[in-house]
Amino acid sequence: MNPALRSGRRTGVRRAFSAAFLALALAGTGAATTSSAVAASDGTTTGKLFQKIRVAAEKQGYVPKSVVRKPSAQSTPSATPMIIGGSQTTIGAAPYMLQLWYSNDTSGEVIFCAGTLVAPNKVMTAAHCIDGLDWINNGLILGGSATLLDENAKMALVKRQWINPRYNASTIDNDVAVLTLDRPLSLTTAKIAANTDSALYAAGTNATVYGWGLTSSGPDGTQSEVLKKATLPLESDATCDAALKASLGADYFANGHMVCAGPVSTGDDATTTTTCVGDSGGPLVVNGRVVGIVSWGVSEANPDGSVSKYCGVAGTYPVFTKMSAYTGVTLARVNDTDWSGDGLADVFARYKSGGTARVYKGSKLTSYSSGGSGWGSFNKVLQTDLNRDGVVDYVMRTTSGYLYWRHKSGSTWVNTKITSGWSTVKQIIAPGDVTGDGLPDLMSVKSSGYLYVYPGKGNGTFGSGKSLGSGWLSYAQVVGHGDLTGDGRPDLIARTSGGATYLFTSSTTGTFSSRKLVSSTALKSATALVATGDVSGDGNADLVARSSAGNLWLYKGNGNGTFASGVKAATGMNSFNLFG
């Protein structure tokens, strides 16, 4: 059957599985027996969804998702780019590679994309894979296997989905999304290129792409049943722009937001190496860092509109989302403090008496939910997610100096003691991942004035503290959670007793740079300062302050170490004496 290409934001390419794939997927016991085995070993929900997806794939065909642009007069972006050329590889070569499967009850179609595990419960993929779809109720994530639909793979469901708010479905610009899983996966995670990693993008640099896409470019091409990889040298923006514009008759390549990689396609599969249908959302890797996400390519159509070639069109290159442009906005989702589950950072506030609390919801910080009771014995409360289960945790200090980790165990909140003797610690910060290992860390300013970082282990415990320098007693408050400068690393804000506010940016070595003045007057009268991440939802970490009049003010981060003017949010906040 010839696949039909739907016009619009996404290509619906309906393909029958190859006989070899079906034989592999159903090997040994038959569908019913295999389904029961999966359900028993990995839970009823994932097992049933796995079986549902496999049956739909067998009966109705497989629908890979990526983006293909039609040349010349048919240049409207439509939905669908596999790896042509390259070679088979093992999951050990890219242990962070994930299979993203989606079952659409309405249409009966099965949709597939690749993804990258960037934290134990966070998957980075292409926005066009997620746009318009309900992955929370219909998505299944498979990891730890190089084989498609492997019943022995690690499985997870989707808890939250986020698409870059600047994603443009017409131009396929800003093509990045993040899925939060309902459980952490015990797999190696990948690091994302920082905005300062320009050297990784030098023309001629060899990059490696991974995927399960088509292995030939024509309408009768078959899906790769095992993971493939290929080496592609990066091209300059000028080369990408000129080649793709010549082929498409329109300027779709966005300098700074996209990157392409060669060699240039010859039009012949035997001499071309490129991504294709089914590789969407997968990583392009240089020196161990993800520099790109498989985004789109050029197809070739017959006079009747049917597709004659899905990829590898002569003179063209595959295009990838340039991740260094989106490190900050992506890691804002990876290191979030989203108590309410709406994708926005929230603010915790405890009443002065009674031990009860509220959680003010991200966006405008005017609405709130109950934060529960039992908070009266603590003098510090910070939001984080130490075990990467997608549920906000709390780091709390008692008045006697005990440090606790409050986290969910099933449906119950549990307080686990971390350490003692912290009564004289002047500042406690939960900034996110300072050390660069993908796990949230903890920081403190001791009574000696030294700043320390404690590497998180992903289970509520921490490694030994490492000193990052002295002189921090000159600041009345030190806060930070998330990236304020757009480089993908967490930063700190420090305010003196006189009201001068400074920015300290972190480096790739886990240290912090010399301070930079943010403002000498804007926060002078603030009675509390809070940093919980991206409150507004624009991808940049923000700052929140309470004024002496009892109003919360939201200072939106600009992503470059500066902030917009304050916007008044909740009022009547003098009833609270602890924020986090």
Secondary structure, DSSP 8 states (H G I E B T S, - for coil): ------BSSS----B---HHHHHHHTTTT-HHHHHHHHHHHH-HHHHHHHHHHHHHHHHH-EEE--EEE--GGG-SEEE---EES-EE--GGGSTTEEEEEEE-TTT--EEEEEEEEEETTEEEE-HHHHTT--HHHHEEEEES-SBTT-TTSEEEEEEEEEE-TT-BTTTTBS--EEEEESS---S---EE--TT-GGGG-TT-EEEEEE--BSSSSTT--B-SB-EEEEEEB--HHHHHHHHHHHHSS----BTTEEEB-S---S-GGG--EE-TT-TT-EEEETTEEEEEEEEEE-EE-TTS-EEESS--TT---EEEEGGGSHHHHHHHHT---SSSSSS--EEEEESSSS-EEEE-TTTS--EEEEES--TTEEEEEEE-TT-SSS-EEEEEETTS-EEEEEEETTEEEEEEEES--TT--EEEEEE-SSSSSS-EEEEE-TTS-EEEE-B-SSS-B---EE--S-GGG-SEEE--S-SSSSSS--EEEE-TT--EEEE-B-TTS-B---EEEESSTTTT-SEEEEEE-SSSSSS-EEEEE-TTS-EEEE-B-SSS-B---EE----GGGEEEE-
